[in-house]
């Protein structure tokens, strides 16, 4: 999945490293689930790593909902 958008404060290199780290899991999930769910999962991981503040880190707006 090369679809890794960047947002404020997130470097493209970090997004690429995360995608390559979870690539085996993403490939397995892609064979089992809809691609949109897999993409949302990857973006959720990116948001969790990027926004580490416990109060604001998991806002739905940051997860693309």
N, C-alpha and C positions, 0 to 999 in steps of 0.2 A: 504494500500500500504506500505509494509515494505521495498520497494526498495528505500533506501535513502543513496546514496553514499556520502562519505565524501571527502573533498578536503582540500587543505592547509588552515589552520586557522579556519576550521569549526569543531566544536565538534559533535560527534555522539549524545550526549544528546540534543543539540539544534535542530538538525535535527529531532530527535524523538519527541520533544516537538512541533515543528512546524507541523509535520505530524499528531499528535494527535489533535492539535488545529483546523486544517482545514479538519479533517477526515470526518465530515458530508458533507461538500462541495465536497470533493474528491469522496465520495461514490455516491453522486447525479450526479456529472459530469461523473463518470465511467459508470453509467447507461444510460447516454445520448450521450456520445462521445466515440471515440476510446481511448483505454487505453494508447496509446502512447502520445496522446495529454494531457491526465490527468497527466501522468508522467512528461511531459515537463512543464506543469503548476506548479507542485510542485517544480521541479528543478529551475524554474524561480523565484519562491518565495524565495527559499534558496539562490540563487545568489544575489537577491536584498537585502536580509538581511545581507548576508556575505560581500558583496562589496558595502559599503555605499558611496564610493567616487563618486560624481556626474558625473565626466568626464569618469571614467573607469568602473562604476558599471554595465552597461548594454551592454557590448561588446558581440557580438554574440558568440565569442569563449568561454566566460564564461557561456553561456546558453546552451552549448552543440551542437551548430549548426555547 
